[in-house]
Amino acid sequence: MKMEVIPAIDIIDGKCVRLTQGDYSQKKIYNENPLEVAMEFEDAGLKRLHLVDLDGAKAGAVKNWKVLEVLAAKTKMVIDFGGGIKTAKDVEIVFNSGAVLATVGSIAVKDGALFVSWLESYGADRFLLGADVKNEKIAVGGWLETTDRWVYDFIQEYIGKGVRQVFCTDVSKDGLLQGPALDLYKNIVGKFPDLHFIASGGVSGMDDVLKLEEAGCKGVIIGKAIYEGRVTLQELSKLC
């Protein structure tokens, strides 16, 4: 099985943007029409999309669900949607708007009981668990707050609750185009060989993508490297 390439679209005010290390003041708009971007990905043969509601993440409630609705209706991509999912109502909005998977991160750290109730209500296969990491410890709150929870304990806990897909972002790498946290990902894959593990952050070119595949990652989320032309859709289409 080839590694799954998952392009990312981050949304602010309905537009496709990228941040650097989660900093909203370092925002760059790449396209005012996310549907155009998603259709380019689909035309290249990419099957999945990582859609992030940055307005929602900041507000603590889903905001850009209309963008999700359009992309889900106009493409056949398997969309995971995250950013601002804090309540059962948010989860409902995300699924009703067409997401196949809801992406959850900080709630799983701060209110595990609530997240587990969603897993029980909708099925664990409907959720993509996000682990933001700094020095192998879980980070939350826009990456400003590092907890004392080891990423391995965090992943183990939710594997025990039925979670099968996890993506991990090393916050020191994200948006910098300086290469992914390869050693961290190798450690995670080594400890959890049956997990559908997805690398995220830091990809600077195709060489990084191939190294992640070699390391045993089942998927990779790529954002800035695509928008900055470091990786072409033509190159990525060969992995589909």
Secondary structure as GFF3:
##gff-version 3
##sequence-region A 1 240
A	DSSP	beta_strand	4	12	.	.	.	ID=ss1
A	DSSP	beta_strand	15	20	.	.	.	ID=ss2
A	DSSP	beta_strand	23	31	.	.	.	ID=ss3
A	DSSP	alpha_helix	34	43	.	.	.	ID=ss4
A	DSSP	beta_strand	48	53	.	.	.	ID=ss5
A	DSSP	alpha_helix	54	59	.	.	.	ID=ss6
A	DSSP	alpha_helix	65	74	.	.	.	ID=ss7
A	DSSP	beta_strand	78	82	.	.	.	ID=ss8
A	DSSP	alpha_helix	88	96	.	.	.	ID=ss9
A	DSSP	beta_strand	101	104	.	.	.	ID=ss10
A	DSSP	alpha_helix	106	110	.	.	.	ID=ss11
A	DSSP	alpha_helix	112	122	.	.	.	ID=ss12
A	DSSP	three_ten_helix	124	126	.	.	.	ID=ss13
A	DSSP	beta_strand	127	134	.	.	.	ID=ss14
A	DSSP	beta_strand	137	140	.	.	.	ID=ss15
A	DSSP	beta_strand	145	150	.	.	.	ID=ss16
A	DSSP	alpha_helix	151	159	.	.	.	ID=ss17
A	DSSP	beta_strand	165	170	.	.	.	ID=ss18
A	DSSP	alpha_helix	182	191	.	.	.	ID=ss19
A	DSSP	beta_strand	196	200	.	.	.	ID=ss20
A	DSSP	alpha_helix	206	214	.	.	.	ID=ss21
A	DSSP	beta_strand	219	222	.	.	.	ID=ss22
A	DSSP	alpha_helix	224	227	.	.	.	ID=ss23
A	DSSP	alpha_helix	233	237	.	.	.	ID=ss24
###
